Amino acid sequence: MSIYIYFSAGTYGSKGIHQFQSAVAELGICIAADEVIESGADDQALDVTVNKLITNKAARVIVCFCDGNDVQLLIKALKRRGQEDYFTIIGR
Protein backbone atom coordinates (compact mmCIF):
# COMPACT_ATOMS: atom_id res chain seq x y z
CA MET A 1 0.00 0.00 0.00
CA SER A 2 1.23 3.49 -0.84
CA ILE A 3 0.07 6.91 0.32
CA TYR A 4 0.85 10.55 -0.31
CA ILE A 5 1.45 12.94 2.56
CA TYR A 6 0.46 16.58 2.23
CA PHE A 7 1.29 18.98 5.04
CA SER A 8 1.26 22.63 6.02
CA ALA A 9 4.58 24.36 6.54
CA GLY A 10 5.19 25.13 10.20
CA THR A 11 5.12 23.44 13.53
CA TYR A 12 1.82 21.55 13.28
CA GLY A 13 2.44 19.96 9.89
CA SER A 14 6.12 19.25 10.50
CA LYS A 15 5.63 17.57 13.86
CA GLY A 16 2.70 15.54 12.60
CA ILE A 17 4.46 14.29 9.52
CA HIS A 18 7.57 13.05 11.34
CA GLN A 19 5.55 11.06 13.85
CA PHE A 20 3.31 9.70 11.10
CA GLN A 21 6.25 8.65 8.91
CA SER A 22 7.67 6.60 11.77
CA ALA A 23 4.35 4.92 12.48
CA VAL A 24 3.58 3.95 8.88
CA ALA A 25 7.12 2.63 8.33
CA GLU A 26 6.51 0.14 11.14
CA LEU A 27 3.32 -0.98 9.37
CA GLY A 28 5.04 -1.44 6.02
CA ILE A 29 3.12 1.35 4.30
CA CYS A 30 5.05 3.10 1.54
CA ILE A 31 5.06 6.88 1.34
CA ALA A 32 4.98 7.56 -2.40
CA ALA A 33 5.67 11.28 -1.92
CA ASP A 34 5.29 14.07 0.55
CA GLU A 35 4.43 17.63 -0.35
CA VAL A 36 4.55 20.74 1.80
CA ILE A 37 2.19 23.64 1.24
CA GLU A 38 3.53 27.05 2.17
CA SER A 39 1.22 29.48 3.90
CA GLY A 40 -0.44 31.76 1.36
CA ALA A 41 0.28 29.47 -1.60
CA ASP A 42 -1.44 30.56 -4.80
CA ASP A 43 -3.43 28.48 -7.29
CA GLN A 44 -0.38 27.94 -9.49
CA ALA A 45 1.63 26.39 -6.63
CA LEU A 46 -1.29 24.10 -5.75
CA ASP A 47 -1.73 23.09 -9.38
CA VAL A 48 1.94 22.04 -9.52
CA THR A 49 1.44 19.88 -6.42
CA VAL A 50 -1.72 18.28 -7.80
CA ASN A 51 -0.02 17.61 -11.14
CA LYS A 52 2.74 15.72 -9.29
CA LEU A 53 0.16 13.61 -7.45
CA ILE A 54 -1.83 12.84 -10.59
CA THR A 55 1.24 12.04 -12.68
CA ASN A 56 2.82 9.77 -10.07
CA LYS A 57 -0.23 7.46 -9.76
CA ALA A 58 1.54 5.47 -7.04
CA ALA A 59 -1.23 6.03 -4.53
CA ARG A 60 -4.85 7.09 -4.28
CA VAL A 61 -4.81 8.15 -0.64
CA ILE A 62 -3.64 11.58 0.53
CA VAL A 63 -2.99 11.98 4.25
CA CYS A 64 -3.13 15.65 5.25
CA PHE A 65 -1.44 17.30 8.20
CA CYS A 66 -2.79 20.72 7.31
CA ASP A 67 -4.77 23.58 8.64
CA GLY A 68 -8.30 23.80 7.24
CA ASN A 69 -7.52 26.45 4.65
CA ASP A 70 -4.73 24.37 3.10
CA VAL A 71 -7.02 21.36 2.75
CA GLN A 72 -9.61 23.55 1.01
CA LEU A 73 -6.93 24.81 -1.39
CA LEU A 74 -5.94 21.23 -2.19
CA ILE A 75 -9.53 20.22 -2.86
CA LYS A 76 -10.06 23.25 -5.12
CA ALA A 77 -6.92 22.38 -7.08
CA LEU A 78 -8.12 18.77 -7.47
CA LYS A 79 -11.48 20.07 -8.74
CA ARG A 80 -9.77 22.30 -11.31
CA ARG A 81 -8.19 19.14 -12.74
CA GLY A 82 -11.39 17.09 -12.46
CA GLN A 83 -9.72 14.75 -9.96
CA GLU A 84 -11.73 15.44 -6.80
CA ASP A 85 -13.13 11.89 -6.80
CA TYR A 86 -9.86 10.11 -7.69
CA PHE A 87 -8.19 10.46 -4.29
CA THR A 88 -9.34 9.65 -0.79
CA ILE A 89 -8.25 12.47 1.51
CA ILE A 90 -7.69 11.76 5.18
CA GLY A 91 -7.12 14.75 7.43
CA ARG A 92 -5.90 15.34 10.90
C-alpha positions in Angstrom: 0.0 0.0 0.0 1.2 3.5 -0.8 0.1 6.9 0.3 0.9 10.5 -0.3 1.4 12.9 2.6 0.5 16.6 2.2 1.3 19.0 5.0 1.3 22.6 6.0 4.6 24.4 6.5 5.2 25.1 10.2 5.1 23.4 13.5 1.8 21.6 13.3 2.4 20.0 9.9 6.1 19.3 10.5 5.6 17.6 13.9 2.7 15.5 12.6 4.5 14.3 9.5 7.6 13.0 11.3 5.6 11.1 13.9 3.3 9.7 11.1 6.3 8.6 8.9 7.7 6.6 11.8 4.4 4.9 12.5 3.6 4.0 8.9 7.1 2.6 8.3 6.5 0.1 11.1 3.3 -1.0 9.4 5.0 -1.4 6.0 3.1 1.4 4.3 5.0 3.1 1.5 5.1 6.9 1.3 5.0 7.6 -2.4 5.7 11.3 -1.9 5.3 14.1 0.5 4.4 17.6 -0.3 4.5 20.7 1.8 2.2 23.6 1.2 3.5 27.0 2.2 1.2 29.5 3.9 -0.4 31.8 1.4 0.3 29.5 -1.6 -1.4 30.6 -4.8 -3.4 28.5 -7.3 -0.4 27.9 -9.5 1.6 26.4 -6.6 -1.3 24.1 -5.7 -1.7 23.1 -9.4 1.9 22.0 -9.5 1.4 19.9 -6.4 -1.7 18.3 -7.8 0.0 17.6 -11.1 2.7 15.7 -9.3 0.2 13.6 -7.5 -1.8 12.8 -10.6 1.2 12.0 -12.7 2.8 9.8 -10.1 -0.2 7.5 -9.8 1.5 5.5 -7.0 -1.2 6.0 -4.5 -4.8 7.1 -4.3 -4.8 8.2 -0.6 -3.6 11.6 0.5 -3.0 12.0 4.2 -3.1 15.7 5.3 -1.4 17.3 8.2 -2.8 20.7 7.3 -4.8 23.6 8.6 -8.3 23.8 7.2 -7.5 26.4 4.7 -4.7 24.4 3.1 -7.0 21.4 2.8 -9.6 23.5 1.0 -6.9 24.8 -1.4 -5.9 21.2 -2.2 -9.5 20.2 -2.9 -10.1 23.2 -5.1 -6.9 22.4 -7.1 -8.1 18.8 -7.5 -11.5 20.1 -8.7 -9.8 22.3 -11.3 -8.2 19.1 -12.7 -11.4 17.1 -12.5 -9.7 14.8 -10.0 -11.7 15.4 -6.8 -13.1 11.9 -6.8 -9.9 10.1 -7.7 -8.2 10.5 -4.3 -9.3 9.6 -0.8 -8.3 12.5 1.5 -7.7 11.8 5.2 -7.1 14.8 7.4 -5.9 15.3 10.9 
